[in-house]
Amino acid sequence: MGNPDEKDVKMFKNGNSYALRVSKKDREALNANLDTKFRRIVTNDGEKIIFEKINPHEPSALDIASKLFDEHADLMKRLENL
């Protein structure tokens, strides 16, 4: 724990699930509220869980694919005819 912002936390039971508490200070630092969405990543070795805040303006894979398809509609049409 070299970082002064690091703090040990314990899991607690919440209904049928377990949870980790996010402090008010952490929530404010993340600029998060109940509507904020996070992506959960568990490392392959099972030693870390990383939560990344999802930017609501971040395009989804489908949005990106649709945009690429639209930009290259002529090529897609040629592929259909092969």
RODRENTOR-870464 format. One record per atom (N, C-alpha, C): residue number from 1; residue in three letters; atom name; x, z, y. Coordinates in steps of 0.05 Angstrom, whole numbers, plus 5000, padded with zeros to 4 digits. Atoms other than C-alpha are relative to their C-alpha. Layout:
REM RODRENTOR-870464
   pos   code   site     px     pz     py
   NUM    ALA     CA      X      Z      Y
...
//
This chain:
REM RODRENTOR-870464
   pos   code   site     px     pz     py
     1    MET      N   5016   5000   4976
     1    MET     CA   5000   5000   5000
     1    MET      C   5017   5000   5025
     2    GLY      N   4983   5002   4976
     2    GLY     CA   5048   4976   5054
     2    GLY      C   4985   4995   5025
     3    ASN      N   5017   5008   4977
     3    ASN     CA   4994   4950   5100
     3    ASN      C   4984   5025   5009
     4    PRO      N   5016   4976   4991
     4    PRO     CA   4963   5006   5143
     4    PRO      C   4970   4996   4997
     5    ASP      N   5029   5006   5003
     5    ASP     CA   4895   4971   5135
     5    ASP      C   4991   5002   4971
     6    GLU      N   5007   4998   5028
     6    GLU     CA   4898   4978   5059
     6    GLU      C   4989   5028   4995
     7    LYS      N   5012   4975   5007
     7    LYS     CA   4854   5032   5030
     7    LYS      C   4989   4998   4972
     8    ASP      N   5010   4999   5027
     8    ASP     CA   4837   5052   4959
     8    ASP      C   4970   5005   5001
     9    VAL      N   5029   4996   5002
     9    VAL     CA   4763   5046   4943
     9    VAL      C   4992   5002   4970
    10    LYS      N   5010   4998   5027
    10    LYS     CA   4723   5063   4881
    10    LYS      C   4974   4985   4997
    11    MET      N   5026   5013   5005
    11    MET     CA   4667   5024   4849
    11    MET      C   4979   5021   4997
    12    PHE      N   5022   4982   5005
    12    PHE     CA   4599   5055   4847
    12    PHE      C   4977   4985   4987
    13    LYS      N   5023   5012   5014
    13    LYS     CA   4536   5042   4806
    13    LYS      C   4978   4995   5021
    14    ASN      N   5022   5007   4982
    14    ASN     CA   4481   5005   4844
    14    ASN      C   4980   4985   4983
    15    GLY      N   5019   5012   5018
    15    GLY     CA   4422   4993   4798
    15    GLY      C   5014   4993   4974
    16    ASN      N   4986   5009   5025
    16    ASN     CA   4447   4951   4739
    16    ASN      C   5027   4988   5006
    17    SER      N   4975   5012   4992
    17    SER     CA   4508   4928   4778
    17    SER      C   5019   5022   5010
    18    TYR      N   4980   4983   4988
    18    TYR     CA   4572   4958   4805
    18    TYR      C   5007   4987   5027
    19    ALA      N   4995   5010   4973
    19    ALA     CA   4592   4952   4878
    19    ALA      C   5025   5013   5012
    20    LEU      N   4978   4989   4984
    20    LEU     CA   4650   4963   4925
    20    LEU      C   4990   5002   5029
    21    ARG      N   5010   4995   4973
    21    ARG     CA   4635   4992   4993
    21    ARG      C   5017   4986   5021
    22    VAL      N   4986   5012   4978
    22    VAL     CA   4653   4953   5056
    22    VAL      C   4994   5018   5024
    23    SER      N   5003   4981   4977
    23    SER     CA   4665   5000   5115
    23    SER      C   4990   4985   5025
    24    LYS      N   5009   5011   4975
    24    LYS     CA   4636   4989   5183
    24    LYS      C   5023   4986   5015
    25    LYS      N   4976   5011   4987
    25    LYS     CA   4706   4976   5210
    25    LYS      C   5007   4973   4987
    26    ASP      N   4994   5025   5014
    26    ASP     CA   4718   4923   5156
    26    ASP      C   4979   4978   5006
    27    ARG      N   5021   5019   4994
    27    ARG     CA   4650   4891   5168
    27    ARG      C   5003   4988   5028
    28    GLU      N   4996   5009   4973
    28    GLU     CA   4664   4887   5242
    28    GLU      C   5024   4981   5002
    29    ALA      N   4976   5017   5000
    29    ALA     CA   4734   4858   5230
    29    ALA      C   4994   4972   4988
    30    LEU      N   5008   5025   5013
    30    LEU     CA   4702   4805   5185
    30    LEU      C   4979   4985   5017
    31    ASN      N   5023   5011   4985
    31    ASN     CA   4647   4792   5237
    31    ASN      C   4978   4992   4981
    32    ALA      N   5020   5006   5021
    32    ALA     CA   4598   4796   5179
    32    ALA      C   4975   5017   5004
    33    ASN      N   5026   4986   5000
    33    ASN     CA   4525   4816   5173
    33    ASN      C   4987   4995   4973
    34    LEU      N   5013   5004   5026
    34    LEU     CA   4474   4815   5117
    34    LEU      C   4995   4971   4993
    35    ASP      N   5003   5028   5006
    35    ASP     CA   4467   4740   5124
    35    ASP      C   5026   4985   4994
    36    THR      N   4974   5012   5005
    36    THR     CA   4541   4726   5116
    36    THR      C   5004   4996   4970
    37    LYS      N   4996   5006   5029
    37    LYS     CA   4558   4692   5050
    37    LYS      C   5030   5000   4995
    38    PHE      N   4972   4999   5009
    38    PHE     CA   4623   4702   5012
    38    PHE      C   5003   4986   4973
    39    ARG      N   4992   5012   5026
    39    ARG     CA   4657   4665   4955
    39    ARG      C   5017   5021   4986
    40    ARG      N   4985   4981   5016
    40    ARG     CA   4682   4711   4900
    40    ARG      C   5019   4986   4981
    41    ILE      N   4980   5013   5017
    41    ILE     CA   4747   4692   4865
    41    ILE      C   5014   5022   4985
    42    VAL      N   4985   4981   5017
    42    VAL     CA   4775   4731   4806
    42    VAL      C   5024   4986   4990
    43    THR      N   4975   5013   5009
    43    THR     CA   4848   4716   4791
    43    THR      C   5000   4998   4970
    44    ASN      N   4999   5005   5029
    44    ASN     CA   4865   4690   4722
    44    ASN      C   5010   5024   4985
    45    ASP      N   4989   4976   5014
    45    ASP     CA   4903   4754   4705
    45    ASP      C   4980   5023   5001
    46    GLY      N   5020   4979   4998
    46    GLY     CA   4841   4795   4723
    46    GLY      C   5009   5024   5016
    47    GLU      N   4990   4978   4985
    47    GLU     CA   4881   4838   4771
    47    GLU      C   4989   5001   5029
    48    LYS      N   5009   5001   4972
    48    LYS     CA   4850   4816   4837
    48    LYS      C   4973   4986   5002
    49    ILE      N   5025   5013   4992
    49    ILE     CA   4782   4799   4865
    49    ILE      C   5003   4993   5030
    50    ILE      N   4997   5009   4973
    50    ILE     CA   4784   4759   4929
    50    ILE      C   4973   4990   5010
    51    PHE      N   5025   5009   4988
    51    PHE     CA   4724   4750   4974
    51    PHE      C   5007   4984   5025
    52    GLU      N   4996   5018   4977
    52    GLU     CA   4727   4691   5023
    52    GLU      C   4974   4996   5014
    53    LYS      N   5024   5005   4984
    53    LYS     CA   4677   4686   5079
    53    LYS      C   4996   4970   5001
    54    ILE      N   5007   5028   4999
    54    ILE     CA   4641   4620   5075
    54    ILE      C   4991   4992   5028
    55    ASN      N   5008   5010   4974
    55    ASN     CA   4637   4583   5140
    55    ASN      C   4974   4985   4997
    56    PRO      N   5026   5014   5004
    56    PRO     CA   4564   4563   5148
    56    PRO      C   5001   4971   5008
    57    HIS      N   4998   5027   4992
    57    HIS     CA   4587   4498   5178
    57    HIS      C   5019   4984   4982
    58    GLU      N   4982   5013   5019
    58    GLU     CA   4633   4482   5119
    58    GLU      C   4983   4982   4983
    59    PRO      N   5017   5018   5016
    59    PRO     CA   4606   4420   5085
    59    PRO      C   5003   5005   4970
    60    SER      N   4999   4997   5029
    60    SER     CA   4588   4423   5012
    60    SER      C   5012   4975   4988
    61    ALA      N   4988   5023   5014
    61    ALA     CA   4619   4377   4960
    61    ALA      C   4980   4977   5000
    62    LEU      N   5020   5021   5000
    62    LEU     CA   4554   4339   4958
    62    LEU      C   4998   4986   5027
    63    ASP      N   4999   5012   4973
    63    ASP     CA   4555   4329   5034
    63    ASP      C   5024   4982   5003
    64    ILE      N   4976   5016   4998
    64    ILE     CA   4626   4303   5030
    64    ILE      C   4998   4975   4984
    65    ALA      N   5003   5023   5017
    65    ALA     CA   4610   4257   4972
    65    ALA      C   4980   4980   5012
    66    SER      N   5019   5017   4988
    66    SER     CA   4549   4230   5007
    66    SER      C   5011   4985   5024
    67    LYS      N   4987   5013   4977
    67    LYS     CA   4589   4216   5070
    67    LYS      C   5019   4978   4991
    68    LEU      N   4981   5020   5010
    68    LEU     CA   4643   4180   5031
    68    LEU      C   4985   4976   4988
    69    PHE      N   5016   5021   5012
    69    PHE     CA   4591   4140   4993
    69    PHE      C   4989   4982   5023
    70    ASP      N   5011   5015   4977
    70    ASP     CA   4558   4120   5059
    70    ASP      C   5021   4983   5014
    71    GLU      N   4978   5014   4986
    71    GLU     CA   4625   4101   5091
    71    GLU      C   5010   4976   4985
    72    HIS      N   4989   5022   5017
    72    HIS     CA   4643   4057   5032
    72    HIS      C   4978   4987   4983
    73    ALA      N   5023   5011   5015
    73    ALA     CA   4574   4030   5013
    73    ALA      C   5006   4972   4989
    74    ASP      N   4993   5027   5010
    74    ASP     CA   4602   3959   5007
    74    ASP      C   5016   5001   4975
    75    LEU      N   4983   4997   5024
    75    LEU     CA   4654   3981   4956
    75    LEU      C   4983   5011   4977
    76    MET      N   5017   4989   5021
    76    MET     CA   4602   4022   4918
    76    MET      C   4982   4978   4988
    77    LYS      N   5017   5022   5009
    77    LYS     CA   4557   3961   4914
    77    LYS      C   5016   4981   4982
    78    ARG      N   4983   5018   5016
    78    ARG     CA   4615   3919   4887
    78    ARG      C   5005   5014   4972
    79    LEU      N   4995   4986   5025
    79    LEU     CA   4628   3973   4834
    79    LEU      C   4975   4999   4982
    80    GLU      N   5025   5001   5016
    80    GLU     CA   4555   3972   4812
    80    GLU      C   4998   4973   4986
    81    ASN      N   5002   5027   5011
    81    ASN     CA   4561   3897   4799
    81    ASN      C   5022   4993   4979
    82    LEU      N   4979   5005   5020
    82    LEU     CA   4622   3903   4753
    82    LEU      C   4990   5002   4972
//
